[in-house]
């Protein structure tokens, strides 16, 4: 983690991207984001509230594998849980709209 505490999402975003430099790690995040979103929607539609736990595992499991075994860093979720969740969706959106490569180039 950086020495200074990040105060805004705009400060957090470049840090988040830096923790997701490897394409394989980002792919695991996209898979986790997709699976957890689908499970969460299924939970709402079916009103099977226990699926919330399944959605958490489906989302965080692949992402944490990417951090611990590929990037070899600590997930930002541990320090900035809400910003990390928002950044997961932002990164996924940028990836599917073709903007991520340009966004990464702005910072690295």
N, C-alpha and C positions, 0 to 999 in steps of 0.2 A: 504494500500500500504506500502511496505517496506520503511524504512527511506532513504536508499541509492538508488540513481537513477541507474537503470540497463543499462549498456552500450552495452552489446552484447546479441545476441539471446541465447548463451550458458548460460549466467547468468539469462536470462529471463525464460528459459525452466523449471528449478526447481520451480521457483515462480509460473509459470503457472500451473504446476501439483499440487502444493499445494492449488491452488484456485479451483481445480476440484477433490477433494478427494471423494466426494459422487458419487457412481455409477449412481444414478438417474440423477444427474446433467450432468454427462458425456453422458448418454443416450440422454438427451435433446439436447446436443451439436451435437451428431452424427446425430440425426434427422434433426436438423437445417442445418448442413453441407451438408447432403444428399439432402434435399429439395432445398436449395439455389443453389447448384451445378447443379442439374437437371433443375431448372428454368433458371439459367444463360445460360446453353447450349441451352435450348429451345429458349431463347431470341436471341442468336446468329444465330441459324438456321432459325428462323422465322423473324428475323429483327424487332421484336416488342420491341423497346427500352424501353417502359414503364415497361416492365417486370423486369427491373433492380430494380425498387422500390419494386416489389413483392419479388424478390430474397433477398433483404436486410431484409425485414420483416420476410420472411421464415427462414432466417439464424439467425438473431439476436433475434427474438421473443422467441423461445424456450430456447436459451442460457441465455437470461436475466431473464427469469422466473426461470431457475435453479439457477442463482446467487442470485437474490433478495429473493426468497422464500424457496430455499433448503439450499444452502451454506450460505446464509445471508452475502454475501460479494459484493464488487463492481467489475463489469466486468473489466478485464484488457484492454479491447478494449478502454475504456475511456482514458487510459494513453499511451498505446502501441498498437495502432490500427493495424499496419501492422504485428508486431510480434505476436499479438494475433491471427490474421487470419492465419498466417503460422503455429502457434502452434495448432490451431483447426484441420488443415489438418494433421499435424504430429501426434497428439493424435489419430485421427480417423484411420490413417494408422497403427499406433502401435496396436490399438484395433483389427482391422480386420486381422492383421497378427499374433496376439497372443503375441506381445512383450510388451504390456502396463503393465501387471502385474509385469514383471521384471523391467521395467523402473521406475515404482512407488516405488518398493522395494529399488532401488538405492538411493532414496532421503528420504524415510519415513520409 
